[in-house]
Amino acid sequence: MLTISAIKADVGSIGGHTRPSARMLEAARQELRRAAEGGLLTDYDVTHTGDDICLLMIHRRGTDDPAIHELAWNVFRAATKIAEAEGLYGAGQDLLKDAPSGNVRGAGPGAAELSFDPTLKERPVESFLVFTADKCGPGAFNFPLWAVFTSPMWCAGLMLPAMRPGFRFTVIDMEHAGADRIIELNTPEEHIELAMLLRDENRFGIKAIHSRKYPDQQVVAVSTDRLHTIAGEYKGKDDPVAVVRTQNIFPAPEEVVSPYFTAHYVAGDARGSHHMPLMPAPLNTAITGPYCLPVVSCMAYSVTKDGRLSEGVDIFGNQVWESTRVRAQQKADEIRRQGFVGAAMLPMQELEYSAFRKTLDELEARFRIVDKAAGVPAAAR
């Protein structure tokens, strides 16, 4: 078995939430290089999207392996120390615990992992995409994944024999603290029920997708931890990562990325408190735009049967995405003209864990009950 582990965190960035420093990224590469030389990893890559560092690790130890998660934690700690020494903003921001208890899930970093048998005949070669998003939550992947894996309007491959039986979606209640609260829905039969859940991107998120024709074949893994559920207060947006296997018995890369042409509105942006369009951005893009639009990057890889990665291809680095980036900026401009009013900002429950809540609590204390009959406050009579 081979395992793809993509673990991602914000542990410091230059001048605000822009990007990690070159020294931080180099330290991460050195740590993973040592792990590969020692045999823990078969291969690796280090990238960043906005201010988040993503560690892509290929290994044979399965998902949720303590040694792999400890390695990721130690890499982020090393990068944090550099961020502190350089005086960078938010050093160690996503490290919400003193140390993980064998797993970084619930400790701050986002982790998307899946395992597969590289010898199975239905997958003669292995290709996959890694999506890394910044300034948004895990629900940002709900619409693209629902569209690709349920609708031939987005993915004509669903009409092929290998995909016609559909897929099994594992959906998680991201507001439920403690043990995972999940539901499994089969498509195409339950694609409407699935849509009913996924429309609430702040509560429900896709955790995994499996083939129904080949039930042991997992095609998608998404990080679904929400920082405010862990910390009990706002600690920045969750900045998720997703792994999607492609080709053959699964949708092709060009089908998987097609919904991102929409630049759909997601929860996130500045202080994690607004609705803004998701902009497909080249890998290693710093967050420097007005109101820091939510961004998503995508890298394509192939991996050999002995766990060696190819060089990566930056999917959203192609000029074909320029028109989408312009449209995203236009959509952002329109909704930002609405300022703080209505749909421009997140609903009250999503502001509960931020500093906005403190102001609201102070105002709540100043409300008083008015006696309708007398027309004056009851306390004044």
Disulfide bonds with the S-S distance in Angstrom:
none
